[in-house]
């Protein structure tokens, strides 16, 4: 029975299930002269090339959005707690 390939391409998407080594991991995430996306060292698809300045922009934007989301939800919780302590006026119209 023939062995299944552990790396290759399927429908244009790269995959690699070879046992990763530290050297291969470092060399795949840091590829000067390549584009923003490079093949993953283990798994299916692509990952960010940390040698590209564009990747750092993406990481910065993602971090800013995460910070904004977390700080916004804390402010909403504080406002909701403040509103819960105030009395509510009910008007009944006959």
Residue pairs with C-beta under 8 A, 6 or more apart in sequence:
6 16
6 17
6 18
7 14
7 15
7 16
7 17
7 18
8 14
8 15
9 15
13 44
13 45
14 39
14 40
14 44
14 45
14 46
15 43
15 44
15 45
16 39
16 40
16 41
16 42
16 43
17 42
17 43
18 42
20 41
20 42
24 41
25 41
25 42
28 38
28 39
28 40
28 41
28 47
29 38
29 41
29 47
29 48
29 49
29 50
30 49
30 50
30 51
31 38
31 49
31 51
32 51
33 51
34 49
34 51
34 52
35 49
35 52
36 48
36 49
36 52
36 54
36 55
36 58
37 46
37 47
37 48
37 49
38 46
38 47
38 48
38 49
39 46
39 47
40 46
40 47
41 47
48 55
48 58
48 59
49 55
50 56
